[in-house]
Amino acid sequence: MNNGFHSNAYRTRVLSSTIGLALTFVSVFLITLGGITTVNASSNEVSCFERGIADGEDHPFNQRTYNNCGDDYYQGFLKGCMSVEGNNRDVCESATDA
């Protein structure tokens, strides 16, 4: 009878440790996932500067967005465009000419 008590206590301890470890991993995963942000150029929650960066990296200059945002979009576009290997300021500024 005494042996059964120790066996059950051991199982309970192992189960508690396993549950605690699982909860820790879930917490770390959720915290990590919550800290990851992305910039979607089509989202309304993105600043004009961030839209410019995204367009400068992967898309042509968007005159309509520039008309709505002004210099913030333009400066972001230049920054994004110049981050692409091989581009310089002259190349990026010429890409903004309509």
Backbone atoms as SQL, in Angstrom:
CREATE TABLE atoms (id INTEGER PRIMARY KEY, chain TEXT, resi INTEGER, resn TEXT, atom TEXT, x REAL, y REAL, z REAL);
INSERT INTO atoms VALUES
  (1, 'A', 1, 'MET', 'N', 0.825, -1.183, 0.000),
  (2, 'A', 1, 'MET', 'CA', 0.000, 0.000, 0.000),
  (3, 'A', 1, 'MET', 'C', 0.876, 1.255, 0.000),
  (4, 'A', 2, 'ASN', 'N', 1.906, 1.219, 0.748),
  (5, 'A', 2, 'ASN', 'CA', 2.826, 2.333, 0.807),
  (6, 'A', 2, 'ASN', 'C', 3.480, 2.560, -0.554),
  (7, 'A', 3, 'ASN', 'N', 3.782, 1.472, -1.249),
  (8, 'A', 3, 'ASN', 'CA', 4.388, 1.554, -2.567),
  (9, 'A', 3, 'ASN', 'C', 3.471, 2.257, -3.557),
  (10, 'A', 4, 'GLY', 'N', 2.175, 1.967, -3.508),
  (11, 'A', 4, 'GLY', 'CA', 1.205, 2.594, -4.397),
  (12, 'A', 4, 'GLY', 'C', 1.117, 4.096, -4.175),
  (13, 'A', 5, 'PHE', 'N', 1.237, 4.525, -2.924),
  (14, 'A', 5, 'PHE', 'CA', 1.176, 5.951, -2.611),
  (15, 'A', 5, 'PHE', 'C', 2.336, 6.698, -3.250),
  (16, 'A', 6, 'HIS', 'N', 3.541, 6.143, -3.156),
  (17, 'A', 6, 'HIS', 'CA', 4.717, 6.775, -3.746),
  (18, 'A', 6, 'HIS', 'C', 4.612, 6.810, -5.268),
  (19, 'A', 7, 'SER', 'N', 4.072, 5.748, -5.836),
  (20, 'A', 7, 'SER', 'CA', 3.909, 5.680, -7.282),
  (21, 'A', 7, 'SER', 'C', 2.929, 6.751, -7.763),
  (22, 'A', 8, 'ASN', 'N', 1.815, 6.921, -7.056),
  (23, 'A', 8, 'ASN', 'CA', 0.839, 7.948, -7.419),
  (24, 'A', 8, 'ASN', 'C', 1.404, 9.351, -7.223),
  (25, 'A', 9, 'ALA', 'N', 2.161, 9.553, -6.166),
  (26, 'A', 9, 'ALA', 'CA', 2.771, 10.855, -5.911),
  (27, 'A', 9, 'ALA', 'C', 3.767, 11.187, -7.022),
  (28, 'A', 10, 'TYR', 'N', 4.527, 10.204, -7.458),
  (29, 'A', 10, 'TYR', 'CA', 5.493, 10.410, -8.539),
  (30, 'A', 10, 'TYR', 'C', 4.770, 10.773, -9.842),
  (31, 'A', 11, 'ARG', 'N', 3.692, 10.040, -10.154),
  (32, 'A', 11, 'ARG', 'CA', 2.924, 10.334, -11.369),
  (33, 'A', 11, 'ARG', 'C', 2.338, 11.739, -11.318),
  (34, 'A', 12, 'THR', 'N', 1.837, 12.122, -10.165),
  (35, 'A', 12, 'THR', 'CA', 1.268, 13.458, -10.008),
  (36, 'A', 12, 'THR', 'C', 2.336, 14.525, -10.213),
  (37, 'A', 13, 'ARG', 'N', 3.519, 14.304, -9.671),
  (38, 'A', 13, 'ARG', 'CA', 4.616, 15.252, -9.813),
  (39, 'A', 13, 'ARG', 'C', 5.049, 15.361, -11.283),
  (40, 'A', 14, 'VAL', 'N', 5.151, 14.226, -11.970),
  (41, 'A', 14, 'VAL', 'CA', 5.537, 14.226, -13.383),
  (42, 'A', 14, 'VAL', 'C', 4.469, 14.932, -14.215),
  (43, 'A', 15, 'LEU', 'N', 3.212, 14.645, -13.924),
  (44, 'A', 15, 'LEU', 'CA', 2.116, 15.275, -14.651),
  (45, 'A', 15, 'LEU', 'C', 2.113, 16.785, -14.421),
  (46, 'A', 16, 'SER', 'N', 2.325, 17.203, -13.185),
  (47, 'A', 16, 'SER', 'CA', 2.373, 18.632, -12.867),
  (48, 'A', 16, 'SER', 'C', 3.529, 19.311, -13.589),
  (49, 'A', 17, 'SER', 'N', 4.669, 18.660, -13.616),
  (50, 'A', 17, 'SER', 'CA', 5.829, 19.218, -14.313),
  (51, 'A', 17, 'SER', 'C', 5.570, 19.326, -15.807),
  (52, 'A', 18, 'THR', 'N', 4.955, 18.306, -16.370),
  (53, 'A', 18, 'THR', 'CA', 4.653, 18.307, -17.803),
  (54, 'A', 18, 'THR', 'C', 3.669, 19.414, -18.151),
  (55, 'A', 19, 'ILE', 'N', 2.634, 19.565, -17.343),
  (56, 'A', 19, 'ILE', 'CA', 1.648, 20.624, -17.581),
  (57, 'A', 19, 'ILE', 'C', 2.301, 21.995, -17.439),
  (58, 'A', 20, 'GLY', 'N', 3.128, 22.157, -16.426),
  (59, 'A', 20, 'GLY', 'CA', 3.825, 23.428, -16.229),
  (60, 'A', 20, 'GLY', 'C', 4.732, 23.766, -17.401),
  (61, 'A', 21, 'LEU', 'N', 5.447, 22.774, -17.898),
  (62, 'A', 21, 'LEU', 'CA', 6.326, 22.975, -19.043),
  (63, 'A', 21, 'LEU', 'C', 5.519, 23.332, -20.291),
  (64, 'A', 22, 'ALA', 'N', 4.406, 22.646, -20.498),
  (65, 'A', 22, 'ALA', 'CA', 3.554, 22.926, -21.659),
  (66, 'A', 22, 'ALA', 'C', 2.997, 24.346, -21.587),
  (67, 'A', 23, 'LEU', 'N', 2.556, 24.770, -20.413),
  (68, 'A', 23, 'LEU', 'CA', 2.034, 26.128, -20.257),
  (69, 'A', 23, 'LEU', 'C', 3.122, 27.175, -20.497),
  (70, 'A', 24, 'THR', 'N', 4.330, 26.870, -20.078),
  (71, 'A', 24, 'THR', 'CA', 5.448, 27.778, -20.318),
  (72, 'A', 24, 'THR', 'C', 5.702, 27.930, -21.810),
  (73, 'A', 25, 'PHE', 'N', 5.731, 26.812, -22.533),
  (74, 'A', 25, 'PHE', 'CA', 5.955, 26.869, -23.979),
  (75, 'A', 25, 'PHE', 'C', 4.838, 27.628, -24.689),
  (76, 'A', 26, 'VAL', 'N', 3.607, 27.396, -24.281),
  (77, 'A', 26, 'VAL', 'CA', 2.479, 28.101, -24.890),
  (78, 'A', 26, 'VAL', 'C', 2.599, 29.600, -24.623),
  (79, 'A', 27, 'SER', 'N', 2.964, 29.975, -23.407),
  (80, 'A', 27, 'SER', 'CA', 3.118, 31.387, -23.064),
  (81, 'A', 27, 'SER', 'C', 4.213, 32.043, -23.896),
  (82, 'A', 28, 'VAL', 'N', 5.353, 31.382, -24.002),
  (83, 'A', 28, 'VAL', 'CA', 6.461, 31.923, -24.796),
  (84, 'A', 28, 'VAL', 'C', 6.038, 32.062, -26.257),
  (85, 'A', 29, 'PHE', 'N', 5.349, 31.065, -26.775),
  (86, 'A', 29, 'PHE', 'CA', 4.889, 31.115, -28.165),
  (87, 'A', 29, 'PHE', 'C', 3.949, 32.294, -28.383),
  (88, 'A', 30, 'LEU', 'N', 2.989, 32.489, -27.491),
  (89, 'A', 30, 'LEU', 'CA', 2.033, 33.581, -27.648),
  (90, 'A', 30, 'LEU', 'C', 2.696, 34.946, -27.516),
  (91, 'A', 31, 'ILE', 'N', 3.639, 35.065, -26.609),
  (92, 'A', 31, 'ILE', 'CA', 4.359, 36.328, -26.451),
  (93, 'A', 31, 'ILE', 'C', 5.167, 36.624, -27.706),
  (94, 'A', 32, 'THR', 'N', 5.836, 35.613, -28.232),
  (95, 'A', 32, 'THR', 'CA', 6.623, 35.786, -29.448),
  (96, 'A', 32, 'THR', 'C', 5.728, 36.140, -30.622),
  (97, 'A', 33, 'LEU', 'N', 4.636, 35.448, -30.761),
  (98, 'A', 33, 'LEU', 'CA', 3.707, 35.698, -31.856),
  (99, 'A', 33, 'LEU', 'C', 3.117, 37.097, -31.753),
  (100, 'A', 34, 'GLY', 'N', 2.836, 37.534, -30.556),
  (101, 'A', 34, 'GLY', 'CA', 2.264, 38.863, -30.360),
  (102, 'A', 34, 'GLY', 'C', 3.240, 39.978, -30.671),
  (103, 'A', 35, 'GLY', 'N', 4.525, 39.700, -30.581),
  (104, 'A', 35, 'GLY', 'CA', 5.541, 40.714, -30.846),
  (105, 'A', 35, 'GLY', 'C', 5.897, 40.857, -32.307),
  (106, 'A', 36, 'ILE', 'N', 5.411, 39.962, -33.150),
  (107, 'A', 36, 'ILE', 'CA', 5.733, 40.015, -34.569),
  (108, 'A', 36, 'ILE', 'C', 4.726, 40.911, -35.271),
  (109, 'A', 37, 'THR', 'N', 5.232, 41.909, -35.972),
  (110, 'A', 37, 'THR', 'CA', 4.354, 42.779, -36.737),
  (111, 'A', 37, 'THR', 'C', 4.793, 42.778, -38.184),
  (112, 'A', 38, 'THR', 'N', 3.848, 43.007, -39.056),
  (113, 'A', 38, 'THR', 'CA', 4.165, 43.087, -40.471),
  (114, 'A', 38, 'THR', 'C', 3.586, 44.364, -41.032),
  (115, 'A', 39, 'VAL', 'N', 4.164, 44.803, -42.095),
  (116, 'A', 39, 'VAL', 'CA', 3.670, 45.989, -42.775),
  (117, 'A', 39, 'VAL', 'C', 3.010, 45.535, -44.058),
  (118, 'A', 40, 'ASN', 'N', 1.733, 45.792, -44.164),
  (119, 'A', 40, 'ASN', 'CA', 0.978, 45.467, -45.360),
  (120, 'A', 40, 'ASN', 'C', 0.629, 46.780, -46.041),
  (121, 'A', 41, 'ALA', 'N', 1.163, 46.997, -47.225),
  (122, 'A', 41, 'ALA', 'CA', 0.990, 48.283, -47.902),
  (123, 'A', 41, 'ALA', 'C', -0.459, 48.570, -48.265),
  (124, 'A', 42, 'SER', 'N', -1.323, 47.578, -48.227),
  (125, 'A', 42, 'SER', 'CA', -2.724, 47.830, -48.555),
  (126, 'A', 42, 'SER', 'C', -3.565, 48.088, -47.307),
  (127, 'A', 43, 'SER', 'N', -2.979, 47.968, -46.139),
  (128, 'A', 43, 'SER', 'CA', -3.710, 48.170, -44.892),
  (129, 'A', 43, 'SER', 'C', -3.883, 49.659, -44.611),
  (130, 'A', 44, 'ASN', 'N', -5.028, 50.027, -44.065),
  (131, 'A', 44, 'ASN', 'CA', -5.270, 51.415, -43.701),
  (132, 'A', 44, 'ASN', 'C', -4.546, 51.810, -42.424),
  (133, 'A', 45, 'GLU', 'N', -3.996, 50.849, -41.699),
  (134, 'A', 45, 'GLU', 'CA', -3.326, 51.122, -40.435),
  (135, 'A', 45, 'GLU', 'C', -1.842, 51.434, -40.624),
  (136, 'A', 46, 'VAL', 'N', -1.371, 51.433, -41.849),
  (137, 'A', 46, 'VAL', 'CA', 0.037, 51.655, -42.138),
  (138, 'A', 46, 'VAL', 'C', 0.245, 53.138, -42.420),
  (139, 'A', 47, 'SER', 'N', 1.319, 53.691, -41.864),
  (140, 'A', 47, 'SER', 'CA', 1.591, 55.104, -42.100),
  (141, 'A', 47, 'SER', 'C', 2.011, 55.325, -43.552),
  (142, 'A', 48, 'CYS', 'N', 1.894, 56.546, -43.988),
  (143, 'A', 48, 'CYS', 'CA', 2.292, 56.892, -45.357),
  (144, 'A', 48, 'CYS', 'C', 3.767, 56.588, -45.589),
  (145, 'A', 49, 'PHE', 'N', 4.594, 56.854, -44.597),
  (146, 'A', 49, 'PHE', 'CA', 6.027, 56.577, -44.714),
  (147, 'A', 49, 'PHE', 'C', 6.267, 55.079, -44.913),
  (148, 'A', 50, 'GLU', 'N', 5.579, 54.239, -44.125),
  (149, 'A', 50, 'GLU', 'CA', 5.734, 52.787, -44.251),
  (150, 'A', 50, 'GLU', 'C', 5.222, 52.285, -45.596),
  (151, 'A', 51, 'ARG', 'N', 4.142, 52.870, -46.093),
  (152, 'A', 51, 'ARG', 'CA', 3.650, 52.509, -47.435),
  (153, 'A', 51, 'ARG', 'C', 4.705, 52.833, -48.475),
  (154, 'A', 52, 'GLY', 'N', 5.334, 53.982, -48.310),
  (155, 'A', 52, 'GLY', 'CA', 6.392, 54.376, -49.237),
  (156, 'A', 52, 'GLY', 'C', 7.552, 53.401, -49.218),
  (157, 'A', 53, 'ILE', 'N', 7.949, 52.969, -48.030),
  (158, 'A', 53, 'ILE', 'CA', 9.044, 51.996, -47.921),
  (159, 'A', 53, 'ILE', 'C', 8.674, 50.707, -48.643),
  (160, 'A', 54, 'ALA', 'N', 7.485, 50.195, -48.372),
  (161, 'A', 54, 'ALA', 'CA', 7.053, 48.937, -48.994),
  (162, 'A', 54, 'ALA', 'C', 6.999, 49.072, -50.514),
  (163, 'A', 55, 'ASP', 'N', 6.467, 50.183, -51.002),
  (164, 'A', 55, 'ASP', 'CA', 6.413, 50.387, -52.452),
  (165, 'A', 55, 'ASP', 'C', 7.812, 50.553, -53.032),
  (166, 'A', 56, 'GLY', 'N', 8.659, 51.278, -52.349),
  (167, 'A', 56, 'GLY', 'CA', 10.021, 51.490, -52.842),
  (168, 'A', 56, 'GLY', 'C', 10.815, 50.201, -52.958),
  (169, 'A', 57, 'GLU', 'N', 10.544, 49.251, -52.083),
  (170, 'A', 57, 'GLU', 'CA', 11.256, 47.969, -52.120),
  (171, 'A', 57, 'GLU', 'C', 10.742, 47.062, -53.225),
  (172, 'A', 58, 'ASP', 'N', 9.428, 47.061, -53.472),
  (173, 'A', 58, 'ASP', 'CA', 8.847, 46.033, -54.344),
  (174, 'A', 58, 'ASP', 'C', 7.876, 46.527, -55.405),
  (175, 'A', 59, 'HIS', 'N', 7.538, 47.812, -55.422),
  (176, 'A', 59, 'HIS', 'CA', 6.476, 48.281, -56.318),
  (177, 'A', 59, 'HIS', 'C', 6.861, 49.622, -56.932),
  (178, 'A', 60, 'PRO', 'N', 6.197, 49.996, -58.018),
  (179, 'A', 60, 'PRO', 'CA', 6.455, 51.322, -58.595),
  (180, 'A', 60, 'PRO', 'C', 5.877, 52.428, -57.712),
  (181, 'A', 61, 'PHE', 'N', 6.361, 53.631, -57.930),
  (182, 'A', 61, 'PHE', 'CA', 5.868, 54.805, -57.216),
  (183, 'A', 61, 'PHE', 'C', 4.378, 54.961, -57.498),
  (184, 'A', 62, 'ASN', 'N', 3.595, 55.169, -56.436),
  (185, 'A', 62, 'ASN', 'CA', 2.146, 55.262, -56.568),
  (186, 'A', 62, 'ASN', 'C', 1.733, 56.730, -56.458),
  (187, 'A', 63, 'GLN', 'N', 1.396, 57.316, -57.590),
  (188, 'A', 63, 'GLN', 'CA', 1.054, 58.740, -57.627),
  (189, 'A', 63, 'GLN', 'C', -0.182, 59.053, -56.788),
  (190, 'A', 64, 'ARG', 'N', -1.156, 58.162, -56.787),
  (191, 'A', 64, 'ARG', 'CA', -2.378, 58.384, -56.000),
  (192, 'A', 64, 'ARG', 'C', -2.055, 58.426, -54.499),
  (193, 'A', 65, 'THR', 'N', -1.220, 57.489, -54.042),
  (194, 'A', 65, 'THR', 'CA', -0.828, 57.489, -52.628),
  (195, 'A', 65, 'THR', 'C', -0.032, 58.745, -52.307),
  (196, 'A', 66, 'TYR', 'N', 0.856, 59.137, -53.222),
  (197, 'A', 66, 'TYR', 'CA', 1.624, 60.366, -53.025),
  (198, 'A', 66, 'TYR', 'C', 0.694, 61.579, -52.916),
  (199, 'A', 67, 'ASN', 'N', -0.322, 61.634, -53.768),
  (200, 'A', 67, 'ASN', 'CA', -1.269, 62.755, -53.718),
  (201, 'A', 67, 'ASN', 'C', -1.995, 62.815, -52.377),
  (202, 'A', 68, 'ASN', 'N', -2.262, 61.661, -51.777),
  (203, 'A', 68, 'ASN', 'CA', -2.940, 61.607, -50.474),
  (204, 'A', 68, 'ASN', 'C', -1.994, 61.854, -49.313),
  (205, 'A', 69, 'CYS', 'N', -0.749, 61.409, -49.440),
  (206, 'A', 69, 'CYS', 'CA', 0.184, 61.421, -48.304),
  (207, 'A', 69, 'CYS', 'C', 1.241, 62.517, -48.374),
  (208, 'A', 70, 'GLY', 'N', 1.649, 62.881, -49.568),
  (209, 'A', 70, 'GLY', 'CA', 2.669, 63.912, -49.708),
  (210, 'A', 70, 'GLY', 'C', 4.073, 63.419, -49.417),
  (211, 'A', 71, 'ASP', 'N', 4.841, 64.287, -48.745),
  (212, 'A', 71, 'ASP', 'CA', 6.269, 64.054, -48.549),
  (213, 'A', 71, 'ASP', 'C', 6.576, 62.804, -47.723),
  (214, 'A', 72, 'ASP', 'N', 5.696, 62.432, -46.785),
  (215, 'A', 72, 'ASP', 'CA', 5.948, 61.222, -45.985),
  (216, 'A', 72, 'ASP', 'C', 6.058, 59.996, -46.883),
  (217, 'A', 73, 'TYR', 'N', 5.138, 59.873, -47.831),
  (218, 'A', 73, 'TYR', 'CA', 5.180, 58.739, -48.767),
  (219, 'A', 73, 'TYR', 'C', 6.433, 58.817, -49.637),
  (220, 'A', 74, 'TYR', 'N', 6.725, 60.008, -50.141),
  (221, 'A', 74, 'TYR', 'CA', 7.886, 60.208, -51.012),
  (222, 'A', 74, 'TYR', 'C', 9.182, 59.809, -50.305),
  (223, 'A', 75, 'GLN', 'N', 9.362, 60.290, -49.075),
  (224, 'A', 75, 'GLN', 'CA', 10.582, 59.969, -48.324),
  (225, 'A', 75, 'GLN', 'C', 10.668, 58.475, -48.017),
  (226, 'A', 76, 'GLY', 'N', 9.539, 57.866, -47.676),
  (227, 'A', 76, 'GLY', 'CA', 9.524, 56.421, -47.448),
  (228, 'A', 76, 'GLY', 'C', 9.859, 55.648, -48.704),
  (229, 'A', 77, 'PHE', 'N', 9.313, 56.105, -49.836),
  (230, 'A', 77, 'PHE', 'CA', 9.610, 55.446, -51.109),
  (231, 'A', 77, 'PHE', 'C', 11.110, 55.495, -51.401),
  (232, 'A', 78, 'LEU', 'N', 11.711, 56.668, -51.221),
  (233, 'A', 78, 'LEU', 'CA', 13.154, 56.785, -51.457),
  (234, 'A', 78, 'LEU', 'C', 13.942, 55.851, -50.548),
  (235, 'A', 79, 'LYS', 'N', 13.557, 55.791, -49.283),
  (236, 'A', 79, 'LYS', 'CA', 14.263, 54.914, -48.345),
  (237, 'A', 79, 'LYS', 'C', 14.131, 53.455, -48.768),
  (238, 'A', 80, 'GLY', 'N', 12.920, 53.027, -49.110),
  (239, 'A', 80, 'GLY', 'CA', 12.708, 51.647, -49.539),
  (240, 'A', 80, 'GLY', 'C', 13.437, 51.333, -50.825),
  (241, 'A', 81, 'CYS', 'N', 13.381, 52.249, -51.776),
  (242, 'A', 81, 'CYS', 'CA', 14.036, 52.051, -53.068),
  (243, 'A', 81, 'CYS', 'C', 15.553, 51.952, -52.904),
  (244, 'A', 82, 'MET', 'N', 16.128, 52.825, -52.080),
  (245, 'A', 82, 'MET', 'CA', 17.584, 52.811, -51.897),
  (246, 'A', 82, 'MET', 'C', 18.059, 51.610, -51.089),
  (247, 'A', 83, 'SER', 'N', 17.142, 50.922, -50.409),
  (248, 'A', 83, 'SER', 'CA', 17.542, 49.722, -49.666),
  (249, 'A', 83, 'SER', 'C', 17.740, 48.524, -50.595),
  (250, 'A', 84, 'VAL', 'N', 17.302, 48.659, -51.846),
  (251, 'A', 84, 'VAL', 'CA', 17.472, 47.587, -52.826),
  (252, 'A', 84, 'VAL', 'C', 18.883, 47.675, -53.397),
  (253, 'A', 85, 'GLU', 'N', 19.584, 46.556, -53.385),
  (254, 'A', 85, 'GLU', 'CA', 20.967, 46.524, -53.854),
  (255, 'A', 85, 'GLU', 'C', 21.055, 47.018, -55.296),
  (256, 'A', 86, 'GLY', 'N', 21.989, 47.926, -55.540),
  (257, 'A', 86, 'GLY', 'CA', 22.202, 48.464, -56.879),
  (258, 'A', 86, 'GLY', 'C', 21.507, 49.792, -57.120),
  (259, 'A', 87, 'ASN', 'N', 20.546, 50.142, -56.276),
  (260, 'A', 87, 'ASN', 'CA', 19.845, 51.420, -56.448),
  (261, 'A', 87, 'ASN', 'C', 20.584, 52.533, -55.730),
  (262, 'A', 88, 'ASN', 'N', 20.541, 53.732, -56.302),
  (263, 'A', 88, 'ASN', 'CA', 21.080, 54.912, -55.632),
  (264, 'A', 88, 'ASN', 'C', 20.008, 56.000, -55.656),
  (265, 'A', 89, 'ARG', 'N', 20.303, 57.138, -55.080),
  (266, 'A', 89, 'ARG', 'CA', 19.294, 58.198, -54.952),
  (267, 'A', 89, 'ARG', 'C', 18.793, 58.668, -56.321),
  (268, 'A', 90, 'ASP', 'N', 19.707, 58.821, -57.280),
  (269, 'A', 90, 'ASP', 'CA', 19.292, 59.276, -58.613),
  (270, 'A', 90, 'ASP', 'C', 18.314, 58.307, -59.262),
  (271, 'A', 91, 'VAL', 'N', 18.604, 57.011, -59.161),
  (272, 'A', 91, 'VAL', 'CA', 17.721, 55.990, -59.734),
  (273, 'A', 91, 'VAL', 'C', 16.352, 56.061, -59.069),
  (274, 'A', 92, 'CYS', 'N', 16.350, 56.172, -57.752),
  (275, 'A', 92, 'CYS', 'CA', 15.085, 56.175, -57.009),
  (276, 'A', 92, 'CYS', 'C', 14.285, 57.447, -57.258),
  (277, 'A', 93, 'GLU', 'N', 14.957, 58.589, -57.332),
  (278, 'A', 93, 'GLU', 'CA', 14.242, 59.834, -57.618),
  (279, 'A', 93, 'GLU', 'C', 13.655, 59.815, -59.025),
  (280, 'A', 94, 'SER', 'N', 14.381, 59.223, -59.976),
  (281, 'A', 94, 'SER', 'CA', 13.840, 59.154, -61.338),
  (282, 'A', 94, 'SER', 'C', 12.630, 58.222, -61.399),
  (283, 'A', 95, 'ALA', 'N', 12.556, 57.259, -60.480),
  (284, 'A', 95, 'ALA', 'CA', 11.406, 56.347, -60.441),
  (285, 'A', 95, 'ALA', 'C', 10.141, 57.056, -59.962),
  (286, 'A', 96, 'THR', 'N', 10.296, 58.223, -59.331),
  (287, 'A', 96, 'THR', 'CA', 9.128, 58.956, -58.836),
  (288, 'A', 96, 'THR', 'C', 8.581, 59.923, -59.870),
  (289, 'A', 97, 'ASP', 'N', 9.311, 60.138, -60.961),
  (290, 'A', 97, 'ASP', 'CA', 8.843, 61.046, -62.014),
  (291, 'A', 97, 'ASP', 'C', 7.699, 60.409, -62.778),
  (292, 'A', 98, 'ALA', 'N', 6.602, 61.150, -62.901),
  (293, 'A', 98, 'ALA', 'CA', 5.441, 60.597, -63.611),
  (294, 'A', 98, 'ALA', 'C', 5.474, 60.935, -65.082);
